[in-house]
Amino acid sequence: MFKVDRIAKSYGELKVFQDLSLDFPTGAITAILGPSGCGKTTILKILAGIVKPDQGTVYSTSEVGFLFQEPRLLPWLDVYGNMALVLEDKVPAAALDGRIKYYLQAVGLADYLRFFPRQLSGGMKQRVAMARAFSYPAELLLMDEPFKSLDLKTRYQLVSDFLGLWRQNPNTAVVVTHDVKEALRLGDRILVLSEKPARLMESFDNELPFESRMAGTEAFSLEQKITGLLLGDRQD
């Protein structure tokens, strides 16, 4: 299990969180919800080792994959090159070509190996980023609102693509989102944080099967409960 234990982080006089403990079960998707600026992205960066907490203990790994809000593709490399760049030091040369093609096939981009980012739509670029994140041999996958900037139809399709990939290889994943429905669809476990200095207000275990997480009275009831919790924490 990955976790942060009694961590604190401040930026100057701004206290983001104090004495915060969260755990992320192995082989499950944990979704983090909370107000803007409460430190959700900072938690991901701490798990990735990009940011150090001021105090407390972090139980994480050096093998971390990161899926960001934007695709972060290098414009002078084609799709194949963008994936190869991050894999060539982690995957044996004999397996590299097959691994890249397998994950591009899984996100429906098998025919776009030699396309450059400028030739792709926003949704296609994010599919490349997703294929790259899953192809990277990481123990922990961190996702910072990777579907935020997409239109509704594309977002739903990419969430489905993500779940298809994850169910083939269910590693530990942590996803930050502002969308309660997205958290319900993705998260096996949902953590709701307060305004900063952030505290854990409540955690929910999402026991609904993937097929029914976005439909039915149980999903709607949990959505109402989480939404009420978030709205009730607003500080006007």
Steps between C-alpha positions, in 0.01 A plus 500: 500500500617851417427779748592835648515512877451822700647718228506880503573740217509879487603752236616800698210603722254286302436177687375238251460218748606407849517150653328338199493121462364320194543145374466358150424125487712285271334399176213748535407840358472775760327823394570825686237774506520840664478876443739675261828582667463253788819314407380207289771543237758557772413158644570341160831684475596384850418138406711543186794644695481830310410696815623423850265544798611728780442217744351152510576176318429395142470134405523496122723365222760622256309342210217747445298573187335841463205598280452878495219736397686569175661227285855640522607358164820628339398667171815394309440128572229285345268284710741207498792723595312661788431159649845359430666795672367407844519122451842441348679498839229289667411236241741256326571606142357176362166565671473875437334495159240243600419680824442834326280347232300298754401804708428718198275224368326491839403870471404480132806671356680214330491687167652820642852385586667751269268793557632810676311672784393787273313246285294365791185625672503581871336169584748305289794674668364403839457141380869497410583634847282229656662225293842635602406506870370142495792369296747638755585223752391691810371369830291814555304702245419861593236692302447875533159577342603340168153533344421853617551693177311260273145524375242278668488227234879475474536503877260210544676304227843555657372400842374177341836452325679555830286245681555249220876536531496499879291184521759320288772605744346626826790684658460758774362828367422837659285744303429863587173638367240771564228290337297292747361279222850434371617412851207258534572337168873460554550469872493179700558737788414870515670746735336837562728780622406829665613854425863568593657424727355180358372222716332175404129562549386154400594196296258280307545147374336467160382140493286536188623303196647710219198434280256669739706781652340769287143375517248389756385621839811387690736708284265799515472476877878498543534790257254705704683420824841600360364814331332608823824448689694715252242777493471501876873565534496817292626810675327812362 
